């Protein structure tokens, strides 16, 4: 059985040493569009170790300048081995800086737990609100129902927010955990740039002809369809 389209894209990334972003993959419908995309991506990728080192240094300097400006320190105090977590306290600063990095570098992974804090916080407020409301309304006293309802609303809201902030204090390290590959500034720089040296099987820079030949070969191997029978304008969804 041939590879499915997701596995085909992973194989393409490995051969051409590029990253196909999810948002880009959604726009690629045919092999022709994939080849055009790979032309651009391989042109951006390093073609030698010296060039890869240069790209890394440029990426690191960009990260270094961002952190130095945000933290109000000299850039010279930061090096590729500097650990990020101790620099980004309180955690609100961590989320703010990470948001800026993600905006300019989509390849950078997200902080773990970013979504869960919003949902858990909302759930705590919701549960606390209705718990307080129902308990107070059911409270057997001589106060009018509307007064008991207002007290329930207030106590529920206050209880929900207190529950949320208690959880935030206790479990905040889980809500903004830095991915392992980005533990240091150097690791973060590698996550934001393309470091793979992209060369064809002959050790030369990729061009339109070599890219088309390799893509057709891989598509043929994946689908068991002879190369001469594969159309570049065929929809990927039909081909795989």
N, CA, C and O of each residue as an XYZ file, in Angstrom:
960
protein
N       0.848     -1.184      0.000
C       0.000      0.000      0.000
C       0.887      1.239      0.000
O       1.889      1.295      0.714
N       0.519      2.216     -0.794
C       1.322      3.442     -0.889
C       1.132      4.340      0.319
O       0.226      4.132      1.126
N       1.998      5.342      0.437
C       1.893      6.308      1.519
C       0.669      7.177      1.322
O       0.282      7.447      0.185
N       0.047      7.624      2.414
C      -1.036      8.586      2.260
C      -0.418      9.968      2.078
O       0.801     10.122      2.143
N      -1.250     10.955      1.853
C      -0.753     12.278      1.483
C       0.062     12.921      2.612
O       1.023     13.643      2.346
N      -0.318     12.664      3.872
C       0.431     13.237      4.994
C       1.840     12.640      5.058
O       2.815     13.364      5.261
N       1.942     11.341      4.887
C       3.254     10.682      4.909
C       4.088     11.112      3.707
O       5.310     11.231      3.803
N       3.427     11.345      2.576
C       4.135     11.827      1.386
C       4.765     13.197      1.668
O       5.909     13.445      1.286
N       4.025     14.076      2.333
C       4.550     15.404      2.657
C       5.739     15.303      3.614
O       6.709     16.049      3.482
N       5.663     14.382      4.576
C       6.779     14.190      5.506
C       8.019     13.710      4.757
O       9.132     14.162      5.026
N       7.815     12.788      3.810
C       8.937     12.292      3.005
C       9.533     13.410      2.164
O      10.751     13.489      2.002
N       8.679     14.273      1.631
C       9.141     15.421      0.842
C      10.009     16.335      1.700
O      11.054     16.810      1.254
N       9.567     16.580      2.940
C      10.330     17.443      3.839
C      11.717     16.860      4.105
O      12.706     17.592      4.130
N      11.790     15.554      4.300
C      13.070     14.912      4.596
C      14.018     14.965      3.411
O      15.212     15.213      3.577
N      13.488     14.731      2.206
C      14.344     14.715      1.011
C      14.845     16.110      0.662
O      16.014     16.289      0.320
N      13.954     17.100      0.750
C      14.315     18.454      0.331
C      14.820     19.320      1.479
O      15.245     20.456      1.269
N      14.771     18.769      2.716
C      15.248     19.489      3.894
C      14.558     20.841      4.053
O      15.203     21.870      4.254
N      13.234     20.808      3.957
C      12.424     22.005      4.170
C      11.257     21.645      5.082
O      10.940     20.469      5.264
N      10.632     22.647      5.643
C       9.425     22.455      6.442
C       8.232     22.949      5.642
O       8.220     24.091      5.183
N       7.234     22.099      5.473
C       5.999     22.505      4.808
C       5.014     22.882      5.904
O       4.475     22.012      6.587
N       4.781     24.170      6.070
C       3.881     24.633      7.111
C       2.462     24.166      6.825
O       2.058     24.048      5.668
N       1.712     23.903      7.881
C       0.349     23.372      7.723
C      -0.519     24.312      6.892
O      -1.290     23.868      6.042
N      -0.390     25.612      7.144
C      -1.210     26.572      6.403
C      -0.842     26.598      4.927
O      -1.693     26.857      4.076
N       0.447     26.326      4.616
C       0.875     26.256      3.216
C       0.379     24.973      2.571
O      -0.059     24.976      1.421
N       0.450     23.866      3.324
C       0.025     22.566      2.787
C      -1.443     22.590      2.380
O      -1.837     21.920      1.425
N      -2.249     23.358      3.101
C      -3.679     23.428      2.793
C      -3.943     24.122      1.465
O      -5.004     23.944      0.866
N      -2.965     24.924      0.999
C      -3.148     25.649     -0.264
C      -2.591     24.883     -1.466
O      -2.827     25.272     -2.610
N      -1.860     23.810     -1.217
C      -1.244     23.042     -2.299
C      -2.206     21.952     -2.753
O      -2.495     21.021     -2.001
N      -2.701     22.068     -3.980
C      -3.693     21.115     -4.486
C      -3.126     20.133     -5.503
O      -3.653     19.032     -5.654
N      -2.057     20.515     -6.203
C      -1.511     19.671     -7.267
C      -0.004     19.517     -7.108
O       0.629     20.239     -6.338
N       0.562     18.563     -7.848
C       2.016     18.391     -7.838
C       2.707     19.624     -8.411
O       3.792     19.994     -7.965
N       2.082     20.256     -9.396
C       2.641     21.482     -9.986
C       2.806     22.553     -8.917
O       3.854     23.193     -8.838
N       1.786     22.751     -8.102
C       1.861     23.748     -7.033
C       2.898     23.348     -5.990
O       3.578     24.210     -5.433
N       3.027     22.052     -5.719
C       4.037     21.576     -4.776
C       5.439     21.869     -5.302
O       6.314     22.281     -4.539
N       5.657     21.661     -6.587
C       6.972     21.903     -7.185
C       7.327     23.387     -7.107
O       8.459     23.739     -6.774
N       6.371     24.252     -7.411
C       6.603     25.700     -7.326
C       6.936     26.096     -5.886
O       7.826     26.911     -5.643
N       6.214     25.509     -4.944
C       6.457     25.793     -3.528
C       7.866     25.347     -3.122
O       8.572     26.070     -2.419
N       8.266     24.153     -3.570
C       9.593     23.637     -3.237
C      10.705     24.453     -3.880
O      11.786     24.587     -3.307
N      10.452     24.996     -5.057
C      11.442     25.890     -5.692
C      11.759     27.055     -4.759
O      12.923     27.401     -4.552
N      10.726     27.646     -4.208
C      10.916     28.803     -3.331
C      11.571     28.398     -2.017
O      12.491     29.069     -1.550
N      11.097     27.294     -1.413
C      11.613     26.887     -0.116
C      13.074     26.435     -0.187
O      13.863     26.755      0.702
N      13.434     25.702     -1.226
C      14.827     25.253     -1.350
C      15.756     26.409     -1.660
O      16.933     26.377     -1.302
N      15.234     27.433     -2.324
C      16.056     28.619     -2.591
C      16.364     29.365     -1.295
O      17.411     30.000     -1.168
N      15.427     29.280     -0.318
C      15.624     29.951      0.972
C      16.540     29.154      1.903
O      17.180     29.726      2.786
N      16.602     27.840      1.708
C      17.371     26.974      2.609
C      18.871     27.095      2.351
O      19.275     27.427      1.237
N      19.708     26.830      3.366
C      21.164     26.851      3.172
C      21.618     25.772      2.194
O      21.011     24.705      2.109
N      22.692     26.059      1.456
C      23.230     25.097      0.501
C      24.646     24.657      0.856
O      25.304     23.975      0.070
N      25.114     25.048      2.038
C      26.418     24.608      2.526
C      26.429     24.754      4.038
O      25.579     25.435      4.611
N      27.408     24.103      4.686
C      27.488     24.194      6.141
C      27.803     25.618      6.568
O      27.274     26.095      7.572
N      28.669     26.310      5.809
C      28.986     27.697      6.143
C      27.733     28.568      6.084
O      27.519     29.434      6.932
N      26.908     28.319      5.060
C      25.683     29.096      4.934
C      24.706     28.754      6.057
O      24.016     29.634      6.572
N      24.647     27.464      6.440
C      23.786     27.053      7.542
C      24.219     27.730      8.845
O      23.381     28.168      9.633
N      25.535     27.813      9.063
C      26.049     28.491     10.255
C      25.685     29.974     10.228
O      25.330     30.556     11.253
N      25.779     30.574      9.045
C      25.445     31.998      8.920
C      23.965     32.241      9.209
O      23.609     33.202      9.891
N      23.100     31.357      8.680
C      21.663     31.486      8.915
C      21.345     31.339     10.404
O      20.506     32.061     10.943
N      22.031     30.390     11.067
C      21.803     30.210     12.502
C      22.203     31.459     13.272
O      21.478     31.901     14.164
N      23.354     32.030     12.931
C      23.811     33.230     13.635
C      22.841     34.382     13.455
O      22.587     35.142     14.390
N      22.297     34.511     12.248
C      21.312     35.570     12.006
C      20.048     35.328     12.823
O      19.489     36.255     13.408
N      19.599     34.059     12.857
C      18.415     33.728     13.643
C      18.639     33.957     15.125
O      17.755     34.459     15.820
N      19.833     33.588     15.618
C      20.126     33.775     17.037
C      20.189     35.258     17.388
O      19.674     35.672     18.427
N      20.816     36.060     16.528
C      20.910     37.495     16.818
C      19.523     38.132     16.879
O      19.287     39.042     17.673
N      18.612     37.653     16.041
C      17.241     38.176     16.069
C      16.565     37.856     17.394
O      15.930     38.719     17.999
N      16.706     36.601     17.845
C      16.140     36.189     19.132
C      16.830     36.937     20.273
O      16.176     37.377     21.218
N      18.141     37.078     20.181
C      18.925     37.757     21.214
C      18.468     39.211     21.377
O      18.298     39.692     22.497
N      18.270     39.907     20.248
C      17.830     41.310     20.307
C      16.440     41.431     20.925
O      16.182     42.339     21.714
N      15.542     40.507     20.560
C      14.184     40.542     21.099
C      14.197     40.383     22.613
O      13.560     41.160     23.324
N      14.915     39.388     23.108
C      14.947     39.136     24.543
C      15.644     40.271     25.286
O      15.206     40.666     26.367
N      16.720     40.795     24.717
C      17.445     41.886     25.376
C      16.551     43.117     25.508
O      16.539     43.774     26.549
N      15.800     43.426     24.444
C      14.914     44.593     24.483
C      13.784     44.397     25.481
O      13.437     45.323     26.214
N      13.208     43.201     25.517
C      12.087     42.925     26.421
C      12.521     42.883     27.879
O      11.771     43.289     28.767
N      13.728     42.394     28.124
C      14.211     42.235     29.497
C      14.993     43.438     29.994
O      15.297     43.540     31.183
N      15.323     44.364     29.071
C      16.078     45.546     29.454
C      17.500     45.253     29.870
O      18.010     45.852     30.816
N      18.155     44.320     29.160
C      19.543     43.969     29.477
C      20.385     44.071     28.207
O      19.853     44.231     27.109
N      21.699     43.978     28.370
C      22.597     44.029     27.226
C      22.537     42.707     26.454
O      22.506     41.632     27.053
N      22.519     42.795     25.125
C      22.471     41.591     24.292
C      23.680     40.697     24.545
O      23.590     39.477     24.405
N      24.813     41.298     24.917
C      26.031     40.520     25.148
C      25.904     39.572     26.343
O      26.712     38.655     26.492
N      24.896     39.786     27.193
C      24.696     38.908     28.342
C      24.003     37.602     27.949
O      23.918     36.674     28.754
N      23.516     37.535     26.728
C      22.777     36.368     26.263
C      23.595     35.615     25.225
O      24.144     36.221     24.306
N      23.679     34.302     25.366
C      24.390     33.466     24.403
C      23.521     32.271     24.042
O      22.477     32.067     24.663
N      23.921     31.474     23.055
C      23.072     30.345     22.629
C      22.750     29.342     23.721
O      21.745     28.639     23.623
N      23.585     29.253     24.775
C      23.349     28.289     25.845
C      22.512     28.859     26.985
O      22.207     28.146     27.941
N      22.137     30.134     26.897
C      21.337     30.753     27.947
C      19.961     30.096     28.028
O      19.259     29.997     27.022
N      19.576     29.648     29.225
C      18.266     29.019     29.401
C      17.186     30.086     29.451
O      17.365     31.152     30.042
N      16.054     29.774     28.815
C      14.989     30.760     28.648
C      14.109     30.879     29.884
O      13.750     31.988     30.279
N      13.756     29.753     30.500
C      12.781     29.763     31.600
C      13.126     30.765     32.708
O      12.245     31.516     33.127
N      14.385     30.808     33.205
C      14.692     31.760     34.283
C      14.548     33.220     33.853
O      14.370     34.104     34.691
N      14.627     33.470     32.542
C      14.533     34.841     32.055
C      13.099     35.349     32.025
O      12.850     36.547     32.161
N      12.163     34.430     31.847
C      10.778     34.832     31.595
C       9.896     34.616     32.815
O       9.024     33.746     32.817
N      10.123     35.395     33.829
C       9.284     35.402     35.022
C       8.876     36.845     35.283
O       9.745     37.716     35.238
N       7.616     37.152     35.552
C       6.487     36.240     35.713
C       6.060     35.595     34.394
O       6.547     35.950     33.321
N       5.131     34.631     34.507
C       4.726     33.866     33.337
C       3.987     34.711     32.313
O       3.962     34.365     31.132
N       3.385     35.815     32.745
C       2.702     36.694     31.792
C       3.707     37.256     30.787
O       3.378     37.459     29.618
N       4.937     37.505     31.253
C       5.986     37.978     30.359
C       6.362     36.886     29.369
O       6.640     37.169     28.204
N       6.371     35.634     29.828
C       6.688     34.515     28.954
C       5.686     34.425     27.804
O       6.076     34.271     26.647
N       4.407     34.521     28.123
C       3.378     34.417     27.089
C       3.443     35.593     26.127
O       3.230     35.426     24.926
N       3.735     36.781     26.646
C       3.795     37.970     25.793
C       4.957     37.880     24.803
O       4.785     38.162     23.617
N       6.125     37.492     25.281
C       7.287     37.387     24.400
C       7.089     36.261     23.392
O       7.431     36.401     22.217
N       6.532     35.141     23.862
C       6.332     34.010     22.947
C       5.354     34.373     21.833
O       5.497     33.918     20.698
N       4.371     35.187     22.162
C       3.402     35.630     21.160
C       4.094     36.443     20.069
O       3.768     36.304     18.890
N       5.042     37.288     20.454
C       5.784     38.079     19.479
C       6.636     37.187     18.583
O       6.722     37.407     17.374
N       7.271     36.172     19.190
C       8.102     35.258     18.411
C       7.246     34.488     17.413
O       7.620     34.351     16.248
N       6.090     33.982     17.869
C       5.206     33.207     16.998
C       4.691     34.050     15.833
O       4.468     33.530     14.740
N       4.506     35.323     16.060
C       3.989     36.205     15.014
C       4.971     36.303     13.849
O       4.564     36.314     12.688
N       6.270     36.373     14.163
C       7.297     36.512     13.131
C       7.882     35.180     12.691
O       8.509     35.099     11.634
N       7.687     34.138     13.483
C       8.288     32.832     13.178
C       7.260     31.724     13.403
O       7.225     31.141     14.487
N       6.422     31.416     12.408
C       5.383     30.388     12.563
C       5.938     29.001     12.889
O       5.217     28.163     13.431
N       7.222     28.746     12.564
C       7.797     27.426     12.822
C       8.014     27.187     14.311
O       8.149     26.040     14.738
N       8.047     28.246     15.101
C       8.302     28.095     16.525
C       7.115     27.393     17.191
O       5.976     27.819     17.002
N       7.352     26.327     17.967
C       6.240     25.622     18.635
C       5.582     26.497     19.689
O       6.197     27.427     20.211
N       4.333     26.195     19.997
C       3.584     26.959     20.990
C       3.956     26.516     22.402
O       4.474     25.419     22.611
N       3.682     27.387     23.355
C       3.840     27.007     24.761
C       2.817     25.934     25.096
O       1.678     25.994     24.632
N       3.212     24.959     25.894
C       2.278     23.920     26.306
C       1.242     24.508     27.270
O       1.567     25.307     28.148
N      -0.004     24.092     27.082
C      -1.047     24.487     28.014
C      -1.646     25.847     27.774
O      -2.445     26.310     28.587
N      -1.288     26.517     26.672
C      -1.796     27.862     26.426
C      -3.318     27.881     26.314
O      -3.970     28.801     26.809
N      -3.875     26.871     25.668
C      -5.323     26.812     25.464
C      -6.030     26.381     26.745
O      -7.097     26.902     27.071
N      -5.436     25.426     27.477
C      -6.112     24.855     28.630
C      -6.375     25.878     29.723
O      -7.391     25.791     30.412
N      -5.492     26.835     29.895
C      -5.691     27.809     30.965
C      -6.953     28.609     30.711
O      -7.655     28.955     31.662
N      -7.264     28.914     29.459
C      -8.462     29.682     29.142
C      -9.718     28.862     29.409
O     -10.687     29.364     29.979
N      -9.697     27.594     28.993
C     -10.872     26.746     29.176
C     -11.088     26.393     30.649
O     -12.216     26.443     31.140
N     -10.012     26.036     31.352
C     -10.138     25.666     32.762
C     -10.593     26.871     33.590
O     -11.440     26.749     34.474
N     -10.015     28.029     33.286
C     -10.422     29.237     34.010
C     -11.889     29.544     33.810
O     -12.604     29.852     34.763
N     -12.343     29.459     32.555
C     -13.757     29.712     32.274
C     -14.664     28.709     32.954
O     -15.734     29.066     33.447
N     -14.239     27.442     32.983
C     -15.038     26.400     33.630
C     -15.139     26.646     35.134
O     -16.207     26.461     35.717
N     -14.045     27.060     35.766
C     -14.063     27.337     37.201
C     -15.045     28.462     37.527
O     -15.834     28.363     38.467
N     -14.983     29.513     36.747
C     -15.895     30.638     36.977
C     -17.340     30.191     36.785
O     -18.216     30.545     37.574
N     -17.582     29.421     35.743
C     -18.931     28.940     35.434
C     -19.480     28.077     36.573
O     -20.604     28.290     37.029
N     -18.685     27.100     37.033
C     -19.145     26.205     38.091
C     -19.334     26.943     39.417
O     -20.329     26.747     40.114
N     -18.362     27.794     39.750
C     -18.472     28.547     40.991
C     -19.678     29.460     40.994
O     -20.354     29.600     42.013
N     -19.952     30.081     39.860
C     -21.084     30.992     39.728
C     -22.406     30.261     40.001
O     -23.214     30.725     40.806
N     -22.622     29.143     39.346
C     -23.898     28.439     39.492
C     -24.000     27.713     40.837
O     -25.093     27.559     41.381
N     -22.877     27.275     41.362
C     -22.916     26.649     42.684
C     -23.402     27.651     43.735
O     -24.293     27.364     44.535
N     -22.788     28.826     43.703
C     -23.201     29.868     44.639
C     -24.638     30.291     44.426
O     -25.365     30.544     45.387
N     -25.054     30.370     43.167
C     -26.421     30.775     42.851
C     -27.438     29.781     43.401
O     -28.393     30.175     44.071
N     -27.240     28.497     43.123
C     -28.203     27.484     43.543
C     -28.231     27.317     45.056
O     -29.300     27.155     45.645
N     -27.061     27.355     45.686
C     -27.015     27.206     47.140
C     -27.749     28.347     47.825
O     -28.507     28.132     48.771
N     -27.520     29.555     47.343
C     -28.127     30.718     47.993
C     -29.624     30.775     47.752
O     -30.381     31.089     48.671
N     -30.066     30.479     46.541
C     -31.502     30.490     46.248
C     -32.219     29.425     47.085
O     -33.337     29.643     47.550
N     -31.571     28.282     47.270
C     -32.182     27.201     48.044
C     -32.089     27.396     49.548
O     -32.638     26.618     50.327
N     -31.403     28.419     49.928
C     -31.229     28.692     51.360
C     -32.570     29.112     51.966
O     -33.204     30.060     51.500
N     -32.982     28.414     52.981
C     -34.310     28.632     53.557
C     -34.258     29.744     54.603
O     -33.894     29.501     55.754
N     -34.618     30.946     54.209
C     -34.734     32.058     55.152
C     -35.879     32.964     54.723
O     -36.599     32.658     53.772
N     -36.040     34.048     55.408
C     -37.182     34.915     55.150
C     -36.900     36.000     54.116
O     -37.775     36.809     53.809
N     -35.659     36.019     53.569
C     -35.323     37.042     52.581
C     -36.081     36.793     51.285
O     -36.299     35.644     50.902
N     -36.488     37.879     50.602
C     -37.190     37.713     49.325
C     -36.321     36.941     48.324
O     -35.092     36.971     48.402
N     -36.962     36.264     47.403
C     -36.255     35.448     46.424
C     -35.276     36.279     45.600
O     -34.175     35.823     45.295
N     -35.679     37.507     45.238
C     -34.805     38.337     44.402
C     -33.521     38.703     45.148
O     -32.447     38.786     44.552
N     -33.649     38.922     46.473
C     -32.461     39.240     47.278
C     -31.543     38.025     47.347
O     -30.325     38.137     47.202
N     -32.156     36.857     47.572
C     -31.347     35.634     47.620
C     -30.672     35.370     46.280
O     -29.533     34.905     46.228
N     -31.392     35.673     45.186
C     -30.810     35.489     43.858
C     -29.623     36.405     43.624
O     -28.611     35.970     43.075
N     -29.727     37.666     44.030
C     -28.625     38.617     43.853
C     -27.413     38.195     44.679
O     -26.271     38.275     44.227
N     -27.698     37.739     45.914
C     -26.591     37.257     46.755
C     -25.930     36.040     46.111
O     -24.709     35.891     46.139
N     -26.763     35.175     45.531
C     -26.221     33.994     44.858
C     -25.349     34.359     43.675
O     -24.285     33.776     43.468
N     -25.811     35.334     42.897
C     -25.018     35.766     41.742
C     -23.660     36.300     42.186
O     -22.630     35.943     41.614
N     -23.660     37.145     43.194
C     -22.416     37.764     43.663
C     -21.478     36.726     44.279
O     -20.286     36.699     43.975
N     -22.025     35.875     45.144
C     -21.168     34.877     45.799
C     -20.656     33.859     44.784
O     -19.518     33.400     44.889
N     -21.479     33.506     43.810
C     -21.047     32.563     42.786
C     -19.926     33.120     41.935
O     -18.947     32.431     41.647
N     -20.077     34.389     41.528
C     -19.042     35.019     40.701
C     -17.730     35.134     41.473
O     -16.656     34.825     40.956
N     -17.844     35.590     42.735
C     -16.632     35.740     43.555
C     -15.975     34.381     43.787
O     -14.756     34.249     43.680
N     -16.797     33.362     44.108
C     -16.249     32.028     44.334
C     -15.589     31.453     43.101
O     -14.545     30.807     43.195
N     -16.196     31.685     41.934
C     -15.624     31.178     40.689
C     -14.282     31.803     40.386
O     -13.343     31.105     40.003
N     -14.177     33.122     40.554
C     -12.912     33.788     40.269
C     -11.829     33.401     41.282
O     -10.659     33.265     40.925
N     -12.226     33.224     42.541
C     -11.258     32.770     43.542
C     -10.749     31.374     43.201
O      -9.556     31.097     43.317
N     -11.657     30.499     42.780
C     -11.271     29.150     42.388
C     -10.308     29.184     41.212
O      -9.333     28.433     41.175
N     -10.585     30.061     40.251
C      -9.736     30.191     39.072
C      -8.328     30.662     39.448
O      -7.337     30.083     39.003
N      -8.248     31.711     40.266
C      -6.937     32.252     40.619
C      -6.148     31.309     41.520
O      -4.920     31.264     41.440
N      -6.826     30.565     42.364
C      -6.128     29.557     43.167
C      -5.519     28.490     42.268
O      -4.374     28.083     42.464
N      -6.284     28.043     41.291
C      -5.759     27.065     40.340
C      -4.615     27.627     39.528
O      -3.652     26.920     39.228
N      -4.715     28.906     39.168
C      -3.659     29.539     38.386
C      -2.350     29.581     39.164
O      -1.284     29.310     38.611
N      -2.435     29.922     40.454
C      -1.231     29.991     41.293
C      -0.616     28.611     41.495
O       0.603     28.449     41.446
N      -1.474     27.621     41.721
C      -0.984     26.276     42.016
C      -0.434     25.557     40.788
O       0.544     24.816     40.884
N      -1.066     25.779     39.632
C      -0.721     24.992     38.453
C      -0.158     25.829     37.301
O      -0.050     25.338     36.178
N       0.197     27.072     37.567
C       0.676     27.944     36.490
C       1.885     27.395     35.734
O       2.001     27.649     34.536
N       2.806     26.640     36.389
C       3.930     26.097     35.609
C       3.481     25.181     34.475
O       4.193     25.036     33.481
N       2.309     24.563     34.613
C       1.823     23.670     33.570
C       1.209     24.429     32.411
O       1.043     23.873     31.326
N       0.867     25.703     32.626
C       0.125     26.453     31.622
C       1.026     27.194     30.635
O       0.545     27.636     29.591
N       2.287     27.340     30.927
C       3.189     28.055     30.024
C       4.542     27.345     29.967
O       5.589     27.982     30.082
N       4.514     26.051     29.794
C       5.745     25.267     29.763
C       6.449     25.425     28.430
O       5.828     25.289     27.376
N       7.728     25.708     28.469
C       8.518     25.887     27.248
C       8.867     24.521     26.670
O       9.355     23.659     27.401
N       8.630     24.299     25.376
C       8.981     23.012     24.751
C      10.466     22.711     24.926
O      11.291     23.625     24.936
N      10.809     21.425     25.065
C      12.193     21.030     25.323
C      13.152     21.521     24.252
O      14.278     21.917     24.554
N      12.699     21.495     22.979
C      13.592     21.901     21.899
C      13.910     23.393     21.931
O      14.819     23.854     21.241
N      13.151     24.153     22.741
C      13.380     25.601     22.834
C      13.897     25.996     24.217
O      13.737     27.142     24.635
N      14.509     25.061     24.919
C      14.934     25.315     26.293
C      15.957     26.439     26.383
O      15.956     27.202     27.349
N      16.822     26.548     25.395
C      17.845     27.596     25.376
C      17.578     28.570     24.233
O      16.759     28.301     23.355
N      18.279     29.707     24.252
C      18.115     30.684     23.171
C      18.589     30.111     21.840
O      18.016     30.404     20.790
N      19.640     29.294     21.888
C      20.121     28.652     20.664
C      19.093     27.676     20.113
O      18.858     27.622     18.906
N      18.476     26.899     21.017
C      17.444     25.969     20.590
C      16.248     26.687     20.003
O      15.669     26.236     19.015
N      15.874     27.812     20.613
C      14.763     28.606     20.097
C      15.091     29.146     18.708
O      14.238     29.155     17.820
N      16.334     29.596     18.526
C      16.740     30.111     17.212
C      16.626     29.026     16.151
O      16.189     29.296     15.033
N      17.017     27.799     16.492
C      16.929     26.698     15.534
C      15.477     26.386     15.175
O      15.182     25.969     14.055
N      14.575     26.592     16.136
C      13.158     26.314     15.882
C      12.511     27.367     14.991
O      11.451     27.118     14.415
N      13.124     28.525     14.869
C      12.504     29.609     14.112
C      13.051     29.749     12.698
O      12.546     30.562     11.923
N      14.085     28.964     12.342
C      14.696     29.093     11.019
C      14.843     27.724     10.364
O      14.667     26.691     11.010
N      15.165     27.730      9.087
C      15.426     26.496      8.337
C      16.927     26.263      8.337
O      17.684     27.031      7.745
N      17.359     25.181      9.015
C      18.790     24.917      9.133
C      19.271     23.796      8.214
O      20.468     23.701      7.941
N      18.359     22.941      7.731
C      18.772     21.817      6.905
C      19.433     22.261      5.615
O      18.937     23.155      4.929
N      20.551     21.634      5.288
C      21.243     21.951      4.031
C      20.511     21.245      2.901
O      20.438     20.016      2.870
N      19.972     22.024      1.977
C      19.115     21.479      0.928
C      19.880     21.349     -0.390
O      20.112     22.337     -1.087
N      20.268     20.108     -0.718
C      20.987     19.827     -1.957
C      20.369     18.626     -2.645
O      19.810     17.751     -1.982
N      20.462     18.572     -3.975
C      19.920     17.432     -4.714
C      20.854     16.229     -4.575
O      21.933     16.372     -4.000
N      20.481     15.049     -5.080
C      21.320     13.844     -4.920
C      22.732     13.988     -5.472
O      23.627     13.240     -5.080
N      22.944     14.943     -6.381
C      24.276     15.172     -6.946
C      25.075     16.212     -6.165
O      26.173     16.594     -6.572
N      24.519     16.671     -5.039
C      25.230     17.656     -4.236
C      25.136     19.062     -4.775
O      25.939     19.919     -4.407
N      24.166     19.320     -5.643
C      23.989     20.632     -6.243
C      22.709     21.280     -5.702
O      21.846     20.604     -5.141
N      22.606     22.585     -5.880
C      21.386     23.282     -5.471
C      20.209     22.791     -6.316
O      20.353     22.540     -7.512
N      19.067     22.659     -5.691
C      17.876     22.215     -6.415
C      17.469     23.250     -7.459
O      17.590     24.454     -7.232
N      16.983     22.769     -8.610
C      16.389     23.652     -9.605
C      15.060     23.055    -10.045
O      14.675     21.983     -9.579
N      14.361     23.741    -10.936
C      13.032     23.282    -11.344
C      13.066     21.853    -11.898
O      12.214     21.030    -11.564
N      14.050     21.571    -12.740
C      14.130     20.258    -13.370
C      14.379     19.143    -12.356
O      13.716     18.106    -12.389
N      15.338     19.362    -11.457
C      15.662     18.309    -10.482
C      14.539     18.132     -9.459
O      14.283     17.017     -9.006
N      13.869     19.231     -9.096
C      12.749     19.134     -8.159
C      11.602     18.345     -8.785
O      11.032     17.458     -8.149
N      11.266     18.669    -10.031
C      10.169     17.978    -10.711
C      10.471     16.488    -10.854
O       9.599     15.646    -10.640
N      11.701     16.176    -11.213
C      12.088     14.778    -11.382
C      11.952     14.004    -10.072
O      11.428     12.890    -10.055
N      12.426     14.597     -8.973
C      12.385     13.922     -7.679
C      10.947     13.796     -7.164
O      10.574     12.751     -6.630
N      10.147     14.839     -7.318
C       8.751     14.788     -6.863
C       7.982     13.710     -7.619
O       7.213     12.960     -7.017
N       8.182     13.626     -8.932
C       7.502     12.601     -9.728
C       7.961     11.199     -9.321
O       7.155     10.271     -9.254
N       9.257     11.052     -9.050
C       9.774      9.754     -8.628
C       9.140      9.336     -7.310
O       8.728      8.186     -7.157
N       9.057     10.272     -6.344
C       8.496      9.961     -5.039
C       6.995      9.698     -5.129
O       6.474      8.817     -4.444
N       6.303     10.460     -5.972
C       4.872     10.249     -6.148
C       4.610      8.879     -6.773
O       3.658      8.192     -6.400
N       5.461      8.487     -7.726
C       5.317      7.178     -8.371
C       5.560      6.049     -7.370
O       4.828      5.060     -7.348
N       6.592      6.205     -6.546
C       6.900      5.187     -5.544
C       5.789      5.085     -4.495
O       5.523      4.005     -3.966
N       5.148      6.211     -4.202
C       4.100      6.218     -3.189
C       2.780      5.655     -3.691
O       2.050      5.012     -2.937
N       2.468      5.895     -4.967
C       1.163      5.503     -5.511
C       1.214      4.260     -6.381
O       0.172      3.723     -6.757
N       2.440      3.789     -6.712
C       2.627      2.646     -7.620
C       2.127      2.958     -9.032
O       1.784      2.056     -9.796
N       2.092      4.252     -9.365
C       1.705      4.675    -10.713
C       2.975      5.042    -11.472
O       3.806      5.780    -10.944
N       3.150      4.546    -12.696
C       4.355      4.897    -13.466
C       4.488      6.412    -13.629
O       3.493      7.125    -13.759
N       5.738      6.890    -13.619
C       5.998      8.324    -13.702
C       5.330      8.948    -14.918
O       4.745     10.027    -14.819
N       5.412      8.275    -16.073
C       4.869      8.842    -17.311
C       3.349      8.966    -17.290
O       2.773      9.649    -18.137
N       2.694      8.312    -16.329
C       1.233      8.376    -16.262
C       0.747      9.393    -15.220
O      -0.458      9.588    -15.056
N       1.675     10.028    -14.528
C       1.302     11.001    -13.501
C       1.271     12.398    -14.110
O       2.247     12.845    -14.712
N       0.145     13.080    -13.946
C      -0.007     14.444    -14.438
C       0.296     15.436    -13.315
O      -0.146     15.259    -12.179
N       1.047     16.471    -13.645
C       1.390     17.482    -12.646
C       0.169     18.279    -12.202
O       0.178     18.897    -11.137
N      -0.871     18.263    -13.014
C      -2.080     19.032    -12.667
C      -3.118     18.176    -11.938
O      -4.197     18.653    -11.588
N      -2.773     16.907    -11.715
C      -3.695     16.018    -11.000
C      -3.828     16.450     -9.534
O      -2.836     16.768     -8.878
N      -5.058     16.457     -9.038
C      -5.292     16.826     -7.640
C      -4.635     15.795     -6.715
O      -4.747     14.588     -6.932
N      -3.959     16.287     -5.693
C      -3.283     15.385     -4.762
C      -4.288     14.451     -4.072
O      -3.982     13.290     -3.797
N      -5.489     14.974     -3.797
C      -6.495     14.150     -3.157
C      -6.920     12.960     -3.995
O      -7.306     11.926     -3.451
N      -6.853     13.093     -5.307
C      -7.205     11.985     -6.192
C      -6.020     11.067     -6.438
O      -6.186      9.869     -6.670
N      -4.831     11.635     -6.384
C      -3.632     10.868     -6.679
C      -3.299      9.889     -5.565
O      -2.834      8.779     -5.824
N      -3.541     10.308     -4.306
C      -3.174      9.460     -3.157
C      -4.405      8.785     -2.565
O      -4.292      8.037     -1.594
